Amino acid sequence: MTSNRRVATCPSCKQSGEFVYLGDQRWPPEHARVLNIASIVQLWSCPFCQTTVSEPDLLPSRPAKPDVSSLNRYR
């Protein structure tokens, strides 16, 4: 059983966020072997650009950049 959400970075828009689990894509074993992929691939939706991303293509989440705009006023 898979959690319905996970934090990752989208390979398309490069935004980090909470991806929503869409379901499994199932490949016949002989096709998966030829394509060198798993026969069951989890699919996720990017919360920013709505791209459907397969599990192997998700990037690790990136920490949010700190807001340093208030520091500029002291220059």
mmJSON file of the N, C-alpha and C atoms, coordinates in Angstrom:
{"data_MODEL":{"atom_site":{
"group_PDB":["ATOM","ATOM","ATOM","ATOM","ATOM","ATOM","ATOM","ATOM","ATOM","ATOM","ATOM","ATOM","ATOM","ATOM","ATOM","ATOM","ATOM","ATOM","ATOM","ATOM","ATOM","ATOM","ATOM","ATOM","ATOM","ATOM","ATOM","ATOM","ATOM","ATOM","ATOM","ATOM","ATOM","ATOM","ATOM","ATOM","ATOM","ATOM","ATOM","ATOM","ATOM","ATOM","ATOM","ATOM","ATOM","ATOM","ATOM","ATOM","ATOM","ATOM","ATOM","ATOM","ATOM","ATOM","ATOM","ATOM","ATOM","ATOM","ATOM","ATOM","ATOM","ATOM","ATOM","ATOM","ATOM","ATOM","ATOM","ATOM","ATOM","ATOM","ATOM","ATOM","ATOM","ATOM","ATOM","ATOM","ATOM","ATOM","ATOM","ATOM","ATOM","ATOM","ATOM","ATOM","ATOM","ATOM","ATOM","ATOM","ATOM","ATOM","ATOM","ATOM","ATOM","ATOM","ATOM","ATOM","ATOM","ATOM","ATOM","ATOM","ATOM","ATOM","ATOM","ATOM","ATOM","ATOM","ATOM","ATOM","ATOM","ATOM","ATOM","ATOM","ATOM","ATOM","ATOM","ATOM","ATOM","ATOM","ATOM","ATOM","ATOM","ATOM","ATOM","ATOM","ATOM","ATOM","ATOM","ATOM","ATOM","ATOM","ATOM","ATOM","ATOM","ATOM","ATOM","ATOM","ATOM","ATOM","ATOM","ATOM","ATOM","ATOM","ATOM","ATOM","ATOM","ATOM","ATOM","ATOM","ATOM","ATOM","ATOM","ATOM","ATOM","ATOM","ATOM","ATOM","ATOM","ATOM","ATOM","ATOM","ATOM","ATOM","ATOM","ATOM","ATOM","ATOM","ATOM","ATOM","ATOM","ATOM","ATOM","ATOM","ATOM","ATOM","ATOM","ATOM","ATOM","ATOM","ATOM","ATOM","ATOM","ATOM","ATOM","ATOM","ATOM","ATOM","ATOM","ATOM","ATOM","ATOM","ATOM","ATOM","ATOM","ATOM","ATOM","ATOM","ATOM","ATOM","ATOM","ATOM","ATOM","ATOM","ATOM","ATOM","ATOM","ATOM","ATOM","ATOM","ATOM","ATOM","ATOM","ATOM","ATOM","ATOM","ATOM","ATOM","ATOM","ATOM","ATOM","ATOM","ATOM","ATOM","ATOM","ATOM","ATOM"],
"id":[1,2,3,4,5,6,7,8,9,10,11,12,13,14,15,16,17,18,19,20,21,22,23,24,25,26,27,28,29,30,31,32,33,34,35,36,37,38,39,40,41,42,43,44,45,46,47,48,49,50,51,52,53,54,55,56,57,58,59,60,61,62,63,64,65,66,67,68,69,70,71,72,73,74,75,76,77,78,79,80,81,82,83,84,85,86,87,88,89,90,91,92,93,94,95,96,97,98,99,100,101,102,103,104,105,106,107,108,109,110,111,112,113,114,115,116,117,118,119,120,121,122,123,124,125,126,127,128,129,130,131,132,133,134,135,136,137,138,139,140,141,142,143,144,145,146,147,148,149,150,151,152,153,154,155,156,157,158,159,160,161,162,163,164,165,166,167,168,169,170,171,172,173,174,175,176,177,178,179,180,181,182,183,184,185,186,187,188,189,190,191,192,193,194,195,196,197,198,199,200,201,202,203,204,205,206,207,208,209,210,211,212,213,214,215,216,217,218,219,220,221,222,223,224,225],
"type_symbol":["N","C","C","N","C","C","N","C","C","N","C","C","N","C","C","N","C","C","N","C","C","N","C","C","N","C","C","N","C","C","N","C","C","N","C","C","N","C","C","N","C","C","N","C","C","N","C","C","N","C","C","N","C","C","N","C","C","N","C","C","N","C","C","N","C","C","N","C","C","N","C","C","N","C","C","N","C","C","N","C","C","N","C","C","N","C","C","N","C","C","N","C","C","N","C","C","N","C","C","N","C","C","N","C","C","N","C","C","N","C","C","N","C","C","N","C","C","N","C","C","N","C","C","N","C","C","N","C","C","N","C","C","N","C","C","N","C","C","N","C","C","N","C","C","N","C","C","N","C","C","N","C","C","N","C","C","N","C","C","N","C","C","N","C","C","N","C","C","N","C","C","N","C","C","N","C","C","N","C","C","N","C","C","N","C","C","N","C","C","N","C","C","N","C","C","N","C","C","N","C","C","N","C","C","N","C","C","N","C","C","N","C","C","N","C","C","N","C","C","N","C","C","N","C","C"],
"label_atom_id":["N","CA","C","N","CA","C","N","CA","C","N","CA","C","N","CA","C","N","CA","C","N","CA","C","N","CA","C","N","CA","C","N","CA","C","N","CA","C","N","CA","C","N","CA","C","N","CA","C","N","CA","C","N","CA","C","N","CA","C","N","CA","C","N","CA","C","N","CA","C","N","CA","C","N","CA","C","N","CA","C","N","CA","C","N","CA","C","N","CA","C","N","CA","C","N","CA","C","N","CA","C","N","CA","C","N","CA","C","N","CA","C","N","CA","C","N","CA","C","N","CA","C","N","CA","C","N","CA","C","N","CA","C","N","CA","C","N","CA","C","N","CA","C","N","CA","C","N","CA","C","N","CA","C","N","CA","C","N","CA","C","N","CA","C","N","CA","C","N","CA","C","N","CA","C","N","CA","C","N","CA","C","N","CA","C","N","CA","C","N","CA","C","N","CA","C","N","CA","C","N","CA","C","N","CA","C","N","CA","C","N","CA","C","N","CA","C","N","CA","C","N","CA","C","N","CA","C","N","CA","C","N","CA","C","N","CA","C","N","CA","C","N","CA","C","N","CA","C","N","CA","C","N","CA","C","N","CA","C","N","CA","C"],
"label_alt_id":[null,null,null,null,null,null,null,null,null,null,null,null,null,null,null,null,null,null,null,null,null,null,null,null,null,null,null,null,null,null,null,null,null,null,null,null,null,null,null,null,null,null,null,null,null,null,null,null,null,null,null,null,null,null,null,null,null,null,null,null,null,null,null,null,null,null,null,null,null,null,null,null,null,null,null,null,null,null,null,null,null,null,null,null,null,null,null,null,null,null,null,null,null,null,null,null,null,null,null,null,null,null,null,null,null,null,null,null,null,null,null,null,null,null,null,null,null,null,null,null,null,null,null,null,null,null,null,null,null,null,null,null,null,null,null,null,null,null,null,null,null,null,null,null,null,null,null,null,null,null,null,null,null,null,null,null,null,null,null,null,null,null,null,null,null,null,null,null,null,null,null,null,null,null,null,null,null,null,null,null,null,null,null,null,null,null,null,null,null,null,null,null,null,null,null,null,null,null,null,null,null,null,null,null,null,null,null,null,null,null,null,null,null,null,null,null,null,null,null,null,null,null,null,null,null],
"label_comp_id":["MET","MET","MET","THR","THR","THR","SER","SER","SER","ASN","ASN","ASN","ARG","ARG","ARG","ARG","ARG","ARG","VAL","VAL","VAL","ALA","ALA","ALA","THR","THR","THR","CYS","CYS","CYS","PRO","PRO","PRO","SER","SER","SER","CYS","CYS","CYS","LYS","LYS","LYS","GLN","GLN","GLN","SER","SER","SER","GLY","GLY","GLY","GLU","GLU","GLU","PHE","PHE","PHE","VAL","VAL","VAL","TYR","TYR","TYR","LEU","LEU","LEU","GLY","GLY","GLY","ASP","ASP","ASP","GLN","GLN","GLN","ARG","ARG","ARG","TRP","TRP","TRP","PRO","PRO","PRO","PRO","PRO","PRO","GLU","GLU","GLU","HIS","HIS","HIS","ALA","ALA","ALA","ARG","ARG","ARG","VAL","VAL","VAL","LEU","LEU","LEU","ASN","ASN","ASN","ILE","ILE","ILE","ALA","ALA","ALA","SER","SER","SER","ILE","ILE","ILE","VAL","VAL","VAL","GLN","GLN","GLN","LEU","LEU","LEU","TRP","TRP","TRP","SER","SER","SER","CYS","CYS","CYS","PRO","PRO","PRO","PHE","PHE","PHE","CYS","CYS","CYS","GLN","GLN","GLN","THR","THR","THR","THR","THR","THR","VAL","VAL","VAL","SER","SER","SER","GLU","GLU","GLU","PRO","PRO","PRO","ASP","ASP","ASP","LEU","LEU","LEU","LEU","LEU","LEU","PRO","PRO","PRO","SER","SER","SER","ARG","ARG","ARG","PRO","PRO","PRO","ALA","ALA","ALA","LYS","LYS","LYS","PRO","PRO","PRO","ASP","ASP","ASP","VAL","VAL","VAL","SER","SER","SER","SER","SER","SER","LEU","LEU","LEU","ASN","ASN","ASN","ARG","ARG","ARG","TYR","TYR","TYR","ARG","ARG","ARG"],
"label_asym_id":["A","A","A","A","A","A","A","A","A","A","A","A","A","A","A","A","A","A","A","A","A","A","A","A","A","A","A","A","A","A","A","A","A","A","A","A","A","A","A","A","A","A","A","A","A","A","A","A","A","A","A","A","A","A","A","A","A","A","A","A","A","A","A","A","A","A","A","A","A","A","A","A","A","A","A","A","A","A","A","A","A","A","A","A","A","A","A","A","A","A","A","A","A","A","A","A","A","A","A","A","A","A","A","A","A","A","A","A","A","A","A","A","A","A","A","A","A","A","A","A","A","A","A","A","A","A","A","A","A","A","A","A","A","A","A","A","A","A","A","A","A","A","A","A","A","A","A","A","A","A","A","A","A","A","A","A","A","A","A","A","A","A","A","A","A","A","A","A","A","A","A","A","A","A","A","A","A","A","A","A","A","A","A","A","A","A","A","A","A","A","A","A","A","A","A","A","A","A","A","A","A","A","A","A","A","A","A","A","A","A","A","A","A","A","A","A","A","A","A","A","A","A","A","A","A"],
"label_entity_id":["1","1","1","1","1","1","1","1","1","1","1","1","1","1","1","1","1","1","1","1","1","1","1","1","1","1","1","1","1","1","1","1","1","1","1","1","1","1","1","1","1","1","1","1","1","1","1","1","1","1","1","1","1","1","1","1","1","1","1","1","1","1","1","1","1","1","1","1","1","1","1","1","1","1","1","1","1","1","1","1","1","1","1","1","1","1","1","1","1","1","1","1","1","1","1","1","1","1","1","1","1","1","1","1","1","1","1","1","1","1","1","1","1","1","1","1","1","1","1","1","1","1","1","1","1","1","1","1","1","1","1","1","1","1","1","1","1","1","1","1","1","1","1","1","1","1","1","1","1","1","1","1","1","1","1","1","1","1","1","1","1","1","1","1","1","1","1","1","1","1","1","1","1","1","1","1","1","1","1","1","1","1","1","1","1","1","1","1","1","1","1","1","1","1","1","1","1","1","1","1","1","1","1","1","1","1","1","1","1","1","1","1","1","1","1","1","1","1","1","1","1","1","1","1","1"],
"label_seq_id":[1,1,1,2,2,2,3,3,3,4,4,4,5,5,5,6,6,6,7,7,7,8,8,8,9,9,9,10,10,10,11,11,11,12,12,12,13,13,13,14,14,14,15,15,15,16,16,16,17,17,17,18,18,18,19,19,19,20,20,20,21,21,21,22,22,22,23,23,23,24,24,24,25,25,25,26,26,26,27,27,27,28,28,28,29,29,29,30,30,30,31,31,31,32,32,32,33,33,33,34,34,34,35,35,35,36,36,36,37,37,37,38,38,38,39,39,39,40,40,40,41,41,41,42,42,42,43,43,43,44,44,44,45,45,45,46,46,46,47,47,47,48,48,48,49,49,49,50,50,50,51,51,51,52,52,52,53,53,53,54,54,54,55,55,55,56,56,56,57,57,57,58,58,58,59,59,59,60,60,60,61,61,61,62,62,62,63,63,63,64,64,64,65,65,65,66,66,66,67,67,67,68,68,68,69,69,69,70,70,70,71,71,71,72,72,72,73,73,73,74,74,74,75,75,75],
"pdbx_PDB_ins_code":[null,null,null,null,null,null,null,null,null,null,null,null,null,null,null,null,null,null,null,null,null,null,null,null,null,null,null,null,null,null,null,null,null,null,null,null,null,null,null,null,null,null,null,null,null,null,null,null,null,null,null,null,null,null,null,null,null,null,null,null,null,null,null,null,null,null,null,null,null,null,null,null,null,null,null,null,null,null,null,null,null,null,null,null,null,null,null,null,null,null,null,null,null,null,null,null,null,null,null,null,null,null,null,null,null,null,null,null,null,null,null,null,null,null,null,null,null,null,null,null,null,null,null,null,null,null,null,null,null,null,null,null,null,null,null,null,null,null,null,null,null,null,null,null,null,null,null,null,null,null,null,null,null,null,null,null,null,null,null,null,null,null,null,null,null,null,null,null,null,null,null,null,null,null,null,null,null,null,null,null,null,null,null,null,null,null,null,null,null,null,null,null,null,null,null,null,null,null,null,null,null,null,null,null,null,null,null,null,null,null,null,null,null,null,null,null,null,null,null,null,null,null,null,null,null],
"Cartn_x":[0.841,0.0,0.885,0.539,1.304,0.595,1.393,0.828,0.298,-0.754,-1.363,-0.602,0.359,1.123,2.586,3.457,4.873,5.518,6.525,7.24,8.391,8.473,9.526,9.668,10.597,10.811,10.42,9.69,9.225,10.37,10.612,11.655,11.294,10.007,9.575,9.704,9.073,9.053,10.071,10.718,11.763,11.253,9.944,9.366,9.261,9.537,9.36,7.993,7.331,6.005,5.478,4.221,3.568,2.854,3.388,2.829,1.698,0.7,-0.464,-0.325,-0.529,-0.458,-1.663,-1.413,-2.482,-2.853,-1.908,-2.165,-0.941,-1.131,-0.045,-0.218,0.889,0.904,1.491,0.761,1.192,1.627,2.786,3.357,3.44,3.146,3.378,4.858,5.164,6.56,7.524,7.079,7.986,8.302,7.326,7.574,8.474,8.204,9.015,10.47,10.682,12.045,12.756,12.085,12.671,12.946,12.033,12.186,13.084,13.478,14.317,13.655,12.364,11.614,10.9,10.384,9.59,8.254,7.677,6.391,5.247,5.444,4.471,5.199,4.732,5.347,4.306,4.658,3.745,3.766,2.586,2.451,2.022,2.625,2.391,2.072,1.31,0.942,1.635,2.283,2.944,1.879,2.003,1.01,1.114,2.191,2.397,2.024,2.589,2.35,1.436,0.981,0.084,0.666,1.971,2.615,2.488,2.219,2.237,3.669,4.192,5.594,5.642,6.454,6.608,7.596,7.442,8.266,9.767,10.309,11.768,12.22,11.309,11.678,11.536,10.906,10.789,12.172,12.402,13.666,13.501,14.587,14.476,13.987,13.285,12.793,13.966,13.788,14.815,14.304,15.191,14.73,14.336,13.363,12.924,14.051,14.163,15.18,14.724,15.641,15.234,14.957,14.03,13.692,14.711,15.586,16.624,16.344,15.157,14.837,14.93,14.621,14.68,16.116,17.083,18.478,19.016,18.442,18.93,18.777,17.857,17.641,18.777,19.643,20.751,22.041,21.98,23.184,23.438],
"Cartn_y":[-1.183,0.0,1.244,2.21,3.433,4.599,5.504,6.741,7.559,8.325,9.089,10.357,10.73,11.959,11.738,12.496,12.47,13.762,14.185,15.409,15.058,15.782,15.543,16.797,16.741,17.839,17.355,18.177,17.835,17.973,16.96,17.067,18.033,18.388,19.308,20.767,21.132,22.552,22.868,21.83,21.977,22.522,22.494,22.951,21.77,22.028,21.008,21.179,20.07,20.136,18.759,18.715,17.477,16.873,15.797,15.123,14.2,14.068,13.224,11.934,10.825,9.503,9.309,8.971,8.769,7.309,6.415,4.996,4.317,3.08,2.282,2.113,2.191,1.847,0.435,-0.471,-1.872,-2.247,-2.827,-3.277,-4.797,-5.443,-6.895,-7.17,-8.208,-8.491,-8.514,-9.057,-9.128,-7.735,-6.823,-5.451,-4.708,-4.893,-4.237,-4.671,-5.938,-6.463,-5.811,-5.706,-5.093,-3.607,-2.93,-1.502,-1.206,-2.257,-2.134,-1.253,-1.52,-0.822,-1.846,-1.395,-2.27,-2.566,-3.703,-4.035,-3.233,-2.694,-1.803,-0.51,0.591,1.9,2.823,3.423,4.36,5.699,6.314,7.604,8.667,9.849,10.956,12.215,13.129,14.393,15.554,16.425,17.612,18.621,19.183,20.147,21.51,21.756,23.057,23.039,22.077,22.067,20.924,20.098,18.966,17.919,17.923,16.883,15.548,14.488,13.14,12.637,12.234,11.826,10.402,9.555,8.189,8.182,7.214,7.094,7.236,6.536,6.645,8.042,8.862,10.187,11.299,11.007,12.024,12.357,13.631,14.08,14.286,14.177,14.424,15.85,16.021,17.359,18.264,19.545,20.542,21.41,21.794,22.691,24.041,24.665,25.992,26.992,27.937,28.979,29.956,30.332,31.294,32.662,33.367,34.712,35.691,36.195,37.125,38.543,38.794,40.123,41.201,40.874,41.882,42.257,41.425,41.73,42.827,43.006,43.982,45.419,45.671,47.04,47.552,46.659,47.062,47.326,47.226,47.453,48.907],
"Cartn_z":[0.0,0.0,0.0,-0.794,-0.951,-0.273,0.297,0.833,-0.342,-0.14,-1.227,-1.578,-0.756,-0.997,-0.64,-1.324,-0.976,-1.442,-0.731,-1.066,-1.992,-3.1,-4.093,-4.951,-5.903,-6.848,-8.238,-8.947,-10.291,-11.294,-12.122,-13.13,-14.264,-14.392,-15.451,-15.032,-13.899,-13.489,-12.399,-11.845,-10.816,-9.486,-9.256,-7.996,-7.025,-5.758,-4.722,-4.093,-3.864,-3.263,-2.938,-2.55,-2.155,-3.362,-3.889,-5.057,-4.637,-5.497,-5.236,-6.04,-5.36,-5.994,-6.918,-8.177,-9.159,-9.351,-9.124,-9.333,-9.926,-10.318,-10.883,-12.388,-13.088,-14.507,-14.583,-15.184,-15.241,-16.656,-16.731,-17.998,-17.999,-19.134,-19.207,-18.932,-18.188,-17.818,-19.005,-20.136,-21.291,-21.852,-21.81,-22.26,-21.276,-19.999,-18.964,-19.075,-19.329,-19.459,-20.641,-21.783,-22.976,-22.738,-22.043,-21.776,-20.566,-19.861,-18.67,-17.595,-17.352,-16.314,-15.448,-14.328,-13.468,-14.143,-13.846,-14.461,-13.842,-12.642,-12.007,-11.645,-12.194,-11.966,-11.34,-10.211,-9.555,-10.286,-10.419,-11.093,-10.081,-10.197,-9.281,-10.066,-9.468,-10.11,-9.403,-10.185,-9.646,-9.209,-7.997,-7.528,-8.218,-8.947,-9.584,-11.066,-11.815,-13.27,-13.709,-12.769,-13.015,-13.961,-14.144,-14.953,-14.233,-14.974,-14.419,-14.485,-13.33,-13.22,-12.681,-13.298,-12.794,-11.632,-10.758,-9.55,-9.827,-10.822,-11.038,-11.475,-11.987,-12.484,-11.448,-10.3,-9.249,-8.698,-8.429,-7.867,-6.365,-5.607,-4.161,-3.9,-2.79,-2.468,-2.129,-2.428,-2.128,-0.994,-0.092,0.978,0.397,1.025,0.578,0.8,-0.112,0.039,1.124,2.027,3.065,2.461,3.059,2.591,3.177,2.324,2.777,2.307,1.795,1.266,2.333,3.582,4.646,4.984,4.644,4.927,4.021,2.847,1.888,2.385,3.28,3.743,4.629,5.091,5.955,5.174,3.891,3.076,2.869],
"occupancy":[1.0,1.0,1.0,1.0,1.0,1.0,1.0,1.0,1.0,1.0,1.0,1.0,1.0,1.0,1.0,1.0,1.0,1.0,1.0,1.0,1.0,1.0,1.0,1.0,1.0,1.0,1.0,1.0,1.0,1.0,1.0,1.0,1.0,1.0,1.0,1.0,1.0,1.0,1.0,1.0,1.0,1.0,1.0,1.0,1.0,1.0,1.0,1.0,1.0,1.0,1.0,1.0,1.0,1.0,1.0,1.0,1.0,1.0,1.0,1.0,1.0,1.0,1.0,1.0,1.0,1.0,1.0,1.0,1.0,1.0,1.0,1.0,1.0,1.0,1.0,1.0,1.0,1.0,1.0,1.0,1.0,1.0,1.0,1.0,1.0,1.0,1.0,1.0,1.0,1.0,1.0,1.0,1.0,1.0,1.0,1.0,1.0,1.0,1.0,1.0,1.0,1.0,1.0,1.0,1.0,1.0,1.0,1.0,1.0,1.0,1.0,1.0,1.0,1.0,1.0,1.0,1.0,1.0,1.0,1.0,1.0,1.0,1.0,1.0,1.0,1.0,1.0,1.0,1.0,1.0,1.0,1.0,1.0,1.0,1.0,1.0,1.0,1.0,1.0,1.0,1.0,1.0,1.0,1.0,1.0,1.0,1.0,1.0,1.0,1.0,1.0,1.0,1.0,1.0,1.0,1.0,1.0,1.0,1.0,1.0,1.0,1.0,1.0,1.0,1.0,1.0,1.0,1.0,1.0,1.0,1.0,1.0,1.0,1.0,1.0,1.0,1.0,1.0,1.0,1.0,1.0,1.0,1.0,1.0,1.0,1.0,1.0,1.0,1.0,1.0,1.0,1.0,1.0,1.0,1.0,1.0,1.0,1.0,1.0,1.0,1.0,1.0,1.0,1.0,1.0,1.0,1.0,1.0,1.0,1.0,1.0,1.0,1.0,1.0,1.0,1.0,1.0,1.0,1.0,1.0,1.0,1.0,1.0,1.0,1.0],
"B_iso_or_equiv":[0.0,0.0,0.0,0.0,0.0,0.0,0.0,0.0,0.0,0.0,0.0,0.0,0.0,0.0,0.0,0.0,0.0,0.0,0.0,0.0,0.0,0.0,0.0,0.0,0.0,0.0,0.0,0.0,0.0,0.0,0.0,0.0,0.0,0.0,0.0,0.0,0.0,0.0,0.0,0.0,0.0,0.0,0.0,0.0,0.0,0.0,0.0,0.0,0.0,0.0,0.0,0.0,0.0,0.0,0.0,0.0,0.0,0.0,0.0,0.0,0.0,0.0,0.0,0.0,0.0,0.0,0.0,0.0,0.0,0.0,0.0,0.0,0.0,0.0,0.0,0.0,0.0,0.0,0.0,0.0,0.0,0.0,0.0,0.0,0.0,0.0,0.0,0.0,0.0,0.0,0.0,0.0,0.0,0.0,0.0,0.0,0.0,0.0,0.0,0.0,0.0,0.0,0.0,0.0,0.0,0.0,0.0,0.0,0.0,0.0,0.0,0.0,0.0,0.0,0.0,0.0,0.0,0.0,0.0,0.0,0.0,0.0,0.0,0.0,0.0,0.0,0.0,0.0,0.0,0.0,0.0,0.0,0.0,0.0,0.0,0.0,0.0,0.0,0.0,0.0,0.0,0.0,0.0,0.0,0.0,0.0,0.0,0.0,0.0,0.0,0.0,0.0,0.0,0.0,0.0,0.0,0.0,0.0,0.0,0.0,0.0,0.0,0.0,0.0,0.0,0.0,0.0,0.0,0.0,0.0,0.0,0.0,0.0,0.0,0.0,0.0,0.0,0.0,0.0,0.0,0.0,0.0,0.0,0.0,0.0,0.0,0.0,0.0,0.0,0.0,0.0,0.0,0.0,0.0,0.0,0.0,0.0,0.0,0.0,0.0,0.0,0.0,0.0,0.0,0.0,0.0,0.0,0.0,0.0,0.0,0.0,0.0,0.0,0.0,0.0,0.0,0.0,0.0,0.0,0.0,0.0,0.0,0.0,0.0,0.0],
"pdbx_formal_charge":[null,null,null,null,null,null,null,null,null,null,null,null,null,null,null,null,null,null,null,null,null,null,null,null,null,null,null,null,null,null,null,null,null,null,null,null,null,null,null,null,null,null,null,null,null,null,null,null,null,null,null,null,null,null,null,null,null,null,null,null,null,null,null,null,null,null,null,null,null,null,null,null,null,null,null,null,null,null,null,null,null,null,null,null,null,null,null,null,null,null,null,null,null,null,null,null,null,null,null,null,null,null,null,null,null,null,null,null,null,null,null,null,null,null,null,null,null,null,null,null,null,null,null,null,null,null,null,null,null,null,null,null,null,null,null,null,null,null,null,null,null,null,null,null,null,null,null,null,null,null,null,null,null,null,null,null,null,null,null,null,null,null,null,null,null,null,null,null,null,null,null,null,null,null,null,null,null,null,null,null,null,null,null,null,null,null,null,null,null,null,null,null,null,null,null,null,null,null,null,null,null,null,null,null,null,null,null,null,null,null,null,null,null,null,null,null,null,null,null,null,null,null,null,null,null],
"auth_seq_id":[1,1,1,2,2,2,3,3,3,4,4,4,5,5,5,6,6,6,7,7,7,8,8,8,9,9,9,10,10,10,11,11,11,12,12,12,13,13,13,14,14,14,15,15,15,16,16,16,17,17,17,18,18,18,19,19,19,20,20,20,21,21,21,22,22,22,23,23,23,24,24,24,25,25,25,26,26,26,27,27,27,28,28,28,29,29,29,30,30,30,31,31,31,32,32,32,33,33,33,34,34,34,35,35,35,36,36,36,37,37,37,38,38,38,39,39,39,40,40,40,41,41,41,42,42,42,43,43,43,44,44,44,45,45,45,46,46,46,47,47,47,48,48,48,49,49,49,50,50,50,51,51,51,52,52,52,53,53,53,54,54,54,55,55,55,56,56,56,57,57,57,58,58,58,59,59,59,60,60,60,61,61,61,62,62,62,63,63,63,64,64,64,65,65,65,66,66,66,67,67,67,68,68,68,69,69,69,70,70,70,71,71,71,72,72,72,73,73,73,74,74,74,75,75,75],
"auth_comp_id":["MET","MET","MET","THR","THR","THR","SER","SER","SER","ASN","ASN","ASN","ARG","ARG","ARG","ARG","ARG","ARG","VAL","VAL","VAL","ALA","ALA","ALA","THR","THR","THR","CYS","CYS","CYS","PRO","PRO","PRO","SER","SER","SER","CYS","CYS","CYS","LYS","LYS","LYS","GLN","GLN","GLN","SER","SER","SER","GLY","GLY","GLY","GLU","GLU","GLU","PHE","PHE","PHE","VAL","VAL","VAL","TYR","TYR","TYR","LEU","LEU","LEU","GLY","GLY","GLY","ASP","ASP","ASP","GLN","GLN","GLN","ARG","ARG","ARG","TRP","TRP","TRP","PRO","PRO","PRO","PRO","PRO","PRO","GLU","GLU","GLU","HIS","HIS","HIS","ALA","ALA","ALA","ARG","ARG","ARG","VAL","VAL","VAL","LEU","LEU","LEU","ASN","ASN","ASN","ILE","ILE","ILE","ALA","ALA","ALA","SER","SER","SER","ILE","ILE","ILE","VAL","VAL","VAL","GLN","GLN","GLN","LEU","LEU","LEU","TRP","TRP","TRP","SER","SER","SER","CYS","CYS","CYS","PRO","PRO","PRO","PHE","PHE","PHE","CYS","CYS","CYS","GLN","GLN","GLN","THR","THR","THR","THR","THR","THR","VAL","VAL","VAL","SER","SER","SER","GLU","GLU","GLU","PRO","PRO","PRO","ASP","ASP","ASP","LEU","LEU","LEU","LEU","LEU","LEU","PRO","PRO","PRO","SER","SER","SER","ARG","ARG","ARG","PRO","PRO","PRO","ALA","ALA","ALA","LYS","LYS","LYS","PRO","PRO","PRO","ASP","ASP","ASP","VAL","VAL","VAL","SER","SER","SER","SER","SER","SER","LEU","LEU","LEU","ASN","ASN","ASN","ARG","ARG","ARG","TYR","TYR","TYR","ARG","ARG","ARG"],
"auth_asym_id":["A","A","A","A","A","A","A","A","A","A","A","A","A","A","A","A","A","A","A","A","A","A","A","A","A","A","A","A","A","A","A","A","A","A","A","A","A","A","A","A","A","A","A","A","A","A","A","A","A","A","A","A","A","A","A","A","A","A","A","A","A","A","A","A","A","A","A","A","A","A","A","A","A","A","A","A","A","A","A","A","A","A","A","A","A","A","A","A","A","A","A","A","A","A","A","A","A","A","A","A","A","A","A","A","A","A","A","A","A","A","A","A","A","A","A","A","A","A","A","A","A","A","A","A","A","A","A","A","A","A","A","A","A","A","A","A","A","A","A","A","A","A","A","A","A","A","A","A","A","A","A","A","A","A","A","A","A","A","A","A","A","A","A","A","A","A","A","A","A","A","A","A","A","A","A","A","A","A","A","A","A","A","A","A","A","A","A","A","A","A","A","A","A","A","A","A","A","A","A","A","A","A","A","A","A","A","A","A","A","A","A","A","A","A","A","A","A","A","A","A","A","A","A","A","A"],
"auth_atom_id":["N","CA","C","N","CA","C","N","CA","C","N","CA","C","N","CA","C","N","CA","C","N","CA","C","N","CA","C","N","CA","C","N","CA","C","N","CA","C","N","CA","C","N","CA","C","N","CA","C","N","CA","C","N","CA","C","N","CA","C","N","CA","C","N","CA","C","N","CA","C","N","CA","C","N","CA","C","N","CA","C","N","CA","C","N","CA","C","N","CA","C","N","CA","C","N","CA","C","N","CA","C","N","CA","C","N","CA","C","N","CA","C","N","CA","C","N","CA","C","N","CA","C","N","CA","C","N","CA","C","N","CA","C","N","CA","C","N","CA","C","N","CA","C","N","CA","C","N","CA","C","N","CA","C","N","CA","C","N","CA","C","N","CA","C","N","CA","C","N","CA","C","N","CA","C","N","CA","C","N","CA","C","N","CA","C","N","CA","C","N","CA","C","N","CA","C","N","CA","C","N","CA","C","N","CA","C","N","CA","C","N","CA","C","N","CA","C","N","CA","C","N","CA","C","N","CA","C","N","CA","C","N","CA","C","N","CA","C","N","CA","C","N","CA","C","N","CA","C","N","CA","C","N","CA","C","N","CA","C","N","CA","C"],
"pdbx_PDB_model_num":[1,1,1,1,1,1,1,1,1,1,1,1,1,1,1,1,1,1,1,1,1,1,1,1,1,1,1,1,1,1,1,1,1,1,1,1,1,1,1,1,1,1,1,1,1,1,1,1,1,1,1,1,1,1,1,1,1,1,1,1,1,1,1,1,1,1,1,1,1,1,1,1,1,1,1,1,1,1,1,1,1,1,1,1,1,1,1,1,1,1,1,1,1,1,1,1,1,1,1,1,1,1,1,1,1,1,1,1,1,1,1,1,1,1,1,1,1,1,1,1,1,1,1,1,1,1,1,1,1,1,1,1,1,1,1,1,1,1,1,1,1,1,1,1,1,1,1,1,1,1,1,1,1,1,1,1,1,1,1,1,1,1,1,1,1,1,1,1,1,1,1,1,1,1,1,1,1,1,1,1,1,1,1,1,1,1,1,1,1,1,1,1,1,1,1,1,1,1,1,1,1,1,1,1,1,1,1,1,1,1,1,1,1,1,1,1,1,1,1,1,1,1,1,1,1]
}}}
